[in-house]
Amino acid sequence: MLISPLDHGLRFAFGTLTVLPVKVERWDRDAARGGMLCVPVVGLVVGGVAAAVGAVALFLGTGPLLAAVASVAVPALLTRGLHLDGLADTADGLGSGKPAEDALRIMKQSDIGPFGVITLLFVLLAQVAALARLYDDSWARGALAAVVSAVAARLALTLAARTGVPPARPEGLGAAVAGVAPTRWAMLTAVGVTLAAGAAGSLFGADDVVRTALAVVASLTLAELLLRRCVRRFGGVTGDVFGGVEETAATTALVVLTLGL
């Protein structure tokens, strides 16, 4: 049976970024290009599962805090902690103060340093606190936030993989996807996701249209600032940098969604 380019892209996206049993048929630049343009779909699935788990926890009477913990745990489990590990390694590399080559070596080590531990602690606390506030308002608002943050986080990966962003190393996942997404298509994807997020926010009223769209824009802005810092610091992107960008975007989206409630 023939597999279309879209199928290859989806397989690449799900097979490399989740634990779901999806076989990657091709590991080349064309498949990577399709995969990085498709990663918001991965966010939709991951966020949907996180929202469902959180909603079930609420209906079982756990309360908003434990429901938020359950929702935050889902993306970590579905990715084997890939993005959280990348965030910690990126924090260690940036915080080391070492030249680029030494910083990259620190990031590649299996252990996590103090900067990574502190960053993980505050990021996870922020995600749980924001979702708990949203679940406290209503299960539906919390569920929407779980989905929007997951999609926005993966959208940040699409933009980080756009043309012109170089790899810091010649090998690894970062090198495989760096620069594969045409800038025009990455930007069009970003616009489409932002409009879709605003439309989803309309379920709660006009204010939420603006708040939800703003959450996506803010998440991409903070992720872009981190991306540029890493490119200047390390000479390009790595798989760890992609993880740091993703978690930065997810956290920013959740925090912005709590503003004005």
N, C-alpha and C positions, 0 to 999 in steps of 0.2 A: 504494500500500500504506500502511495506517495505521501510524503509529509510536506505541507506547505511551509514557506518561510515564517509565517506567523506561528505555526505550531513549533518550529524550531526555536523561535524566540521565546515562546512561553515555556517550553521545556528548559531552555537555558536559564530563564529567570527563576522558575520554581526549583529546578534541580540544583542550582548553585546557592540559592539564598534561603532555602527552607529544608526541613527534614522530610518533607512529603516525598513519597516514593515515585518520583518522576525521573525517568531516564533521559539524560542529555544525549541526544543522537549526534550532535555536532559541537565541536569546541573550536570554532574559528571566529574570525572577526565579523563575518556576516551574521552568524548566530548570536554573537555577543551584542551586535548592534540592535538586532531585534529584541534580544533579552532586556537590554537596558531601557529600551523604549516601552517595554511591556511591564516593567517592575511595579508601576502603580497598581496593576491588577493583582500582583502578589500582596501588596498592601491592603487591597480590598478584601482578599481572602483572610489574611492574618488578622486584620482589624475586625472582620466579621466574626471570626471565632472568639477573639478577645471580648467583643461586645456580648456575644451569646453567653460566654462563661460568666461574665460580670452580672448579666441580667439574671441568670439562673441562681447565682449566689445571693443576689438581693431577694429574689422570690423565696429562697430557702430561709431567709431571715438573718443572714450574716451581718447585715448592716453595710453602709457605704464604704467604710475603710477596708474591710476584708474583701468586699467585691472589687474595690480598686486594686488591691494586691493581686487578686486572681487575674484581673484583666492585664495587669502589667506583666505578670508571669507568663502569659500565653505567648507573646512574641519572642520572649527569651527562649522558651521551650521549643517553639516551632523553628527557631534558627540555630539551636544549640548554643545560644549566647554569642553568636558570631559578631553581631554589631556591638554588643556590650564589651566584648573582648577588644574589638577594634577601638572603641572609645577609650578604654583604659590604656591601651598601648600608645594611642595618639597623644593622650595627656602626658604619659611618661616621656615620650619623645620630645614634645614641646617644652615640657618642664625641665628637661635635663640640662638645657643650656649648652649642650655639646654641639660641635660641628655636624653638618648634615649626615655625613657617613657614620659617625658614632651614634647619632640619634636614631638612625635607621637600624643600626645593630641592636640598640636598646629595645626598640619596638619589636624586633623579631624574636627576642628572648621569650621563653615560655612563662616566666614569672611576671607578676604585676608589682610595680613600684609604688611608692607613697602617693605620687601624683595621680596614678591610675585609681588607686583605692579611694582617695578622697573624691575624685570626679565621679566615680560610679556611685558612691554613697549619696552625694547631693543630687545627681541626676535621677536616680531611682526614687529618692524621697520626693523630689519635685513631681515626678510622674504620678506617684501614688497619691500625694496630697491634692494635686489638681483633679485627678479622676474621682477621688473621694468627694470633693466639693461638688463635682458635676453629678455624681450619682445621688448625692444628698438632695439635689434639686429635683431630679427625676431619673428613673432608670433609662428613659428614652434619650435624654440629653447626654447621659454618660455613655450610652451605647454609641450615639452618633460621634461623640468625641473620640472614642476608641478607634472607630473606623477612619475618621478624618485624619487623626494623627498618624495612623499607620500608612495611609495612602500618601500623605504629605511627606512622610519620612522617606518612602521609596521614590517619590518624585524627586526628592533632593539627590538621590543616587543617579537618576536620569540626567539631571543637569550637571552633576559632578563628572559624568562620563562623556560630556559633550566634546566636540572637536576643539582642539587647541589646548586641552588640559593634559599635560605630559605625565608619563609614569615616572616614579622616583627610582624604580628598579626595573631591570629588563625581564624579570620573571615574576610569577605570582598572579593572583587574581586581579590586583590593581593594574598590572601591565596588560592583562588580557582584555580589560574593558575600558582602559583609559583612552579617551578621544574617539570612541567608536560611534557615539550618537551625534548625528548631524545637528548643529546648533539650532537650525530652523525648526527641525522636528521636535527637538527637546523643548524649545520655547513654546511651540504650539501645544505640546502635551501639557506643559505647565499652565497655560491659559485655560485649556479644556478642563483640567482637574480643578482649578480655582473656581471656574464658573459652576462646575458640578457641585463643589462644596457649598458655594453660596446658595444654590438651588436646594440642597439638602437642608441647609439652615433655615430656609423659608418655612419649614414645617413648624417652627417655633415662633415665627413672627419676623417682621421687617428688621428688627435689631440684630437678629441672629443671622440674617443673610450677610450683613456687613461683618459681624464678628467671626463667622465661619470662614468667609473668604479672606479676611484679614489674618486669621490664624495660619492659613496656607501661605500667604505672602510673607508674613513674619518668619515662619519656619524656614522658608527658602532663603530669606535674607540672611538670617543668622548662620545657616548652613553654608551659604556662599562666602561669608566672612571667614568662617573656619577654613573652608577649602582654600581660599586665597592665602591665608596665613600658612597653611601647610605646604602649598606649592612654593611659596617664598622660602620657607624654612627647610624643606626637605628636597626641593628641586622638582617636585611632582607629587603624584598621589600613589598610595599603596592600598592594599585591601583594608588595612587598619584605618586609614584616613576615610575610606568610604563608610566604615562602621561608625567612626566619630561623627561624620556628617549626618548620617541617618539618625543617630540617637539625639543629636543636637536639634534636628528638625522636629522629631517626635515630641521632645520635651517642650520646645517652644510652642508648638501648636496647642498642646494641652494647657499650658499656662495661659496663653492668649484666650482660649475658649472659656476660661474662668472669669475673665475681666468683665466687670459691669453686671455680674449676676446678683 
